[in-house]
Amino acid sequence: MNYLHTLLFGLYPYLAGAVFLIGSLMRFDHGQYTWKTGSSQMLSAKRMRWASPLFHVGILVIFFGHLAGLLTPHWVYAPFISAGNKQIMAILVGGIAGVMCLVGGAALAYRRFTDPRVKASSSCGDNLIIVMLVAQVILGLLTIPAAMHHLDGGVMLKLADWAQAIVFFQGNAASHLEGLGLIYHIHILLGLTIVLVFPFTRLVHVWSAPLGYLGRRYQIVRRRA
């Protein structure tokens, strides 16, 4: 069991990360015509107006929340906020963002599987990734009741120690997850699998976020009559 635990949470993260980076570079180099969101809004705008913003805002808050919460060393925020209060804040913010993401994602998944035009244009990868993302959000929300029983911040510290050990190559990272509930382990495994399949799905459009539009000069595309 210890060997399997080390394999899944000590070695698998590096495999997923390597495929994530190398696969993304290779797809950008060899398959730029497939480097797109594959938007289906023109096929059917039903539910898109509210579901897509809910999903994207929720998932962005979750992503950057995880990034900052897990990779920020404890000593950086310790003078300002305790680990327990940080965990409570993560539960509140993550819970709200998770519900937003779940509602929007579930609506988009329902639309993808039931709308004839969208369904006909969807690939297996499109269907798989939306199901994986919705399932991951559900798992994330299911960790909240478990975390509520340990508001001393211990859970947050263990998860942060694991993530930092992986990113900064600090020895046996898997040991930091020992004693955590099964729901956390499943949540982490599915998250790593999403990272693994990332380069082979429409998620690669995340690399091409249109940040240039924020500083672009104003353009007149049509004059008034």
C-alpha positions in Angstrom: 0.0 0.0 0.0 2.9 2.4 0.8 4.4 1.6 -2.6 1.1 2.4 -4.4 0.6 5.5 -2.3 4.1 6.8 -3.3 3.5 5.8 -6.9 0.2 7.7 -7.1 1.0 10.8 -5.1 4.8 11.0 -5.4 5.6 9.9 -8.9 2.3 10.3 -10.9 2.4 14.1 -10.4 5.7 14.3 -12.2 4.4 12.1 -15.1 1.3 14.3 -15.4 3.3 17.5 -15.3 5.8 16.2 -17.9 3.0 15.2 -20.3 1.3 18.5 -19.6 4.3 20.6 -20.6 5.8 18.5 -23.4 2.4 17.7 -24.8 1.3 21.3 -24.9 4.6 22.4 -26.6 4.3 19.6 -29.2 0.7 20.3 -30.0 1.4 24.0 -30.4 4.3 23.2 -32.7 2.6 20.5 -34.8 -1.1 21.1 -34.5 -1.8 24.8 -34.3 -5.0 24.4 -36.4 -6.4 22.4 -33.5 -5.3 25.0 -30.9 -8.7 26.5 -30.2 -11.6 26.5 -27.9 -13.9 24.8 -30.4 -16.7 27.1 -29.3 -20.2 25.9 -30.1 -22.0 29.1 -29.3 -22.8 29.8 -33.0 -24.4 26.4 -33.2 -26.6 27.0 -30.2 -26.6 29.9 -27.7 -29.1 28.1 -25.4 -27.9 28.4 -21.8 -24.6 29.9 -22.9 -25.4 33.4 -21.8 -25.4 32.5 -18.1 -23.9 29.1 -17.9 -20.6 29.9 -19.6 -19.8 33.0 -17.4 -20.7 31.1 -14.2 -18.5 28.2 -15.2 -15.5 30.2 -16.3 -15.6 32.7 -13.4 -16.0 29.8 -10.9 -13.2 27.8 -12.4 -10.8 30.7 -12.5 -11.4 31.6 -8.8 -10.9 27.9 -8.0 -7.7 27.6 -10.0 -6.0 30.7 -8.7 -7.2 30.0 -5.2 -5.6 26.6 -5.3 -2.4 28.0 -6.8 -2.0 30.7 -4.1 -3.3 28.6 -1.2 -1.2 25.5 -1.9 2.0 27.1 -3.1 2.3 30.0 -0.6 4.6 28.9 2.3 3.0 29.0 5.7 5.6 31.5 7.0 4.5 34.1 4.4 1.0 34.4 5.7 1.5 33.3 9.3 2.0 36.8 10.7 -1.4 37.9 9.2 -3.7 34.9 9.4 -3.7 31.6 11.1 -3.8 28.3 9.3 -7.3 27.6 10.7 -8.7 31.0 9.5 -7.0 30.5 6.1 -8.8 27.1 5.8 -12.1 28.7 6.7 -11.6 31.4 4.1 -10.7 28.7 1.6 -13.9 26.8 2.4 -16.1 29.9 2.0 -14.5 31.3 -1.2 -14.0 27.8 -2.7 -17.5 26.8 -1.8 -19.1 29.8 -3.5 -16.8 29.4 -6.6 -17.4 25.7 -6.6 -21.2 26.1 -6.7 -20.9 28.6 -9.5 -18.7 26.3 -11.5 -20.9 23.3 -10.8 -24.1 25.0 -11.9 -22.5 26.5 -15.0 -20.6 23.3 -15.9 -23.6 21.0 -15.4 -25.7 23.2 -17.7 -22.9 23.2 -20.3 -22.6 19.4 -20.0 -26.3 18.9 -20.3 -26.4 21.1 -23.4 -23.4 19.3 -25.0 -25.1 15.9 -24.5 -28.7 16.9 -25.4 -28.6 19.6 -28.0 -28.5 17.8 -31.4 -26.3 20.4 -33.2 -23.8 20.7 -30.3 -23.7 16.9 -29.8 -23.0 16.3 -33.4 -20.0 18.6 -33.4 -18.5 17.4 -30.1 -15.6 15.1 -30.1 -14.9 12.3 -27.5 -12.4 14.6 -25.9 -14.9 17.5 -25.6 -17.4 15.2 -23.8 -14.7 13.6 -21.6 -13.2 16.8 -20.4 -16.5 18.5 -19.4 -17.5 15.4 -17.5 -14.1 15.3 -15.8 -14.3 18.9 -14.8 -17.8 18.7 -13.4 -16.8 15.5 -11.5 -13.7 17.3 -10.1 -15.8 20.2 -8.9 -18.2 17.8 -7.2 -15.3 16.1 -5.5 -14.0 19.4 -4.4 -17.3 20.4 -2.8 -17.5 17.0 -1.1 -14.2 17.8 0.7 -15.8 20.8 2.4 -17.8 18.7 5.0 -14.7 16.7 5.8 -12.6 19.9 6.2 -15.3 21.4 8.5 -14.4 18.7 11.1 -10.8 19.9 11.2 -10.8 23.7 11.3 -7.4 23.9 13.0 -5.8 24.2 9.6 -4.1 20.8 9.7 -5.7 19.7 6.4 -4.7 22.8 4.6 -1.1 22.5 5.9 -0.8 18.9 4.8 -2.1 19.6 1.3 0.1 22.7 1.0 3.2 20.7 2.2 2.4 18.0 -0.4 2.0 20.5 -3.3 5.2 22.4 -2.3 7.1 19.2 -2.0 6.1 18.2 -5.5 6.8 21.6 -7.1 10.1 22.2 -5.3 11.3 18.6 -5.5 11.5 18.2 -1.7 11.8 14.4 -1.2 8.9 12.0 -0.5 5.9 14.2 -1.1 3.4 11.4 -0.8 4.1 11.2 3.0 2.4 14.5 3.6 -0.9 13.1 2.5 -0.9 10.2 5.0 -3.8 10.4 7.4 -6.1 12.5 5.1 -9.5 11.1 4.1 -10.2 9.2 0.9 -12.1 12.0 -0.7 -9.0 14.2 -0.7 -7.0 11.4 -2.4 -9.6 10.9 -5.1 -9.9 14.7 -5.7 -6.1 14.9 -6.1 -5.9 11.9 -8.5 -8.6 13.2 -10.7 -7.0 16.7 -10.7 -3.7 15.1 -11.8 -5.4 13.2 -14.5 -7.0 16.4 -15.9 -3.5 17.8 -16.0 -2.3 14.7 -17.8 -5.0 14.9 -20.6 -4.8 18.7 -20.8 -2.7 18.8 -24.0 -5.0 16.5 -25.9 -8.2 18.5 -25.2 -9.7 22.0 -25.9 -8.2 23.1 -22.6 -5.1 24.2 -24.4 -6.8 27.5 -25.2 -6.0 28.4 -21.6 -2.4 29.1 -22.7 -3.7 31.6 -25.2 -5.8 33.8 -22.9 -6.5 37.1 -24.8 -4.7 39.3 -22.2 -3.5 41.5 -25.1 -7.0 42.9 -25.5 -6.7 44.7 -22.1 -3.9 47.0 -23.4 -4.9 47.2 -27.0 -5.6 50.6 -28.6 -9.2 51.5 -29.2 -10.4 50.4 -32.6 -13.3 51.8 -34.6 -14.8 48.9 -36.6 -18.0 50.6 -37.8 -19.0 54.3 -38.2 -22.4 55.6 -37.3 -24.6 56.5 -40.2 
